[in-house]
Amino acid sequence: MELLSKILIAIVAIEHLYILYMEMFAWETLGRKTFKGALSDDLFIPTKGLAANQGLYNGFLAAGLIWSLFIADEIWSQNVALFFLGCVVVAGVYGALSASRKIFFVQALPAIIAIAVLLLK
């Protein structure tokens, strides 16, 4: 269970590094493809700065999750992972309610599964 927990945490972290990349560096290309239908094409250029700011926050989530994987103390590592996974869940639920239901399944659900496995280990 320990290994599975770490793998799931790493997957969520990698996902948020991908989101960081998309929102900070590929908003007008990859972002446009990802959010097709959720935003009209004419909004990608004027929202580039806003998306980059969101991407930075996704990077902070990834950094916290990666940090949790390197903490030697098991309890401290688990608490840090739970905090950052909880932040991901909140962000995913908010995104699902405010932008697209798909965000729940892509962002929040993997974090919920990682929390469940982490608590069961």
SULHUNOR-V387273 format. One record per residue. RES is the residue in one small letter. SS is DSSP state (a for helix, b for strand, c for the rest). Layout:
BEGIN
((RES:SS) (RES:SS))
END
This chain:
BEGIN
((m:c) (e:a) (l:a) (l:a) (s:a) (k:a) (i:a) (l:a) (i:a) (a:a) (i:a) (v:a) (a:a) (i:a) (e:a) (h:a) (l:a) (y:a) (i:a) (l:a) (y:a) (m:a) (e:a) (m:a) (f:a) (a:c) (w:a) (e:a) (t:a) (l:a) (g:a) (r:a) (k:a) (t:a) (f:c) (k:b) (g:c) (a:c) (l:b) (s:c) (d:c) (d:c) (l:a) (f:a) (i:a) (p:a) (t:c) (k:a) (g:a) (l:a) (a:a) (a:a) (n:a) (q:a) (g:a) (l:a) (y:a) (n:a) (g:a) (f:a) (l:a) (a:a) (a:a) (g:a) (l:a) (i:a) (w:a) (s:a) (l:a) (f:c) (i:c) (a:c) (d:c) (e:a) (i:a) (w:a) (s:a) (q:a) (n:a) (v:a) (a:a) (l:a) (f:a) (f:a) (l:a) (g:a) (c:a) (v:a) (v:a) (v:a) (a:a) (g:a) (v:a) (y:a) (g:a) (a:a) (l:a) (s:a) (a:c) (s:c) (r:c) (k:a) (i:a) (f:a) (f:a) (v:a) (q:a) (a:a) (l:a) (p:a) (a:a) (i:a) (i:a) (a:a) (i:a) (a:a) (v:a) (l:a) (l:a) (l:a) (k:c))
END
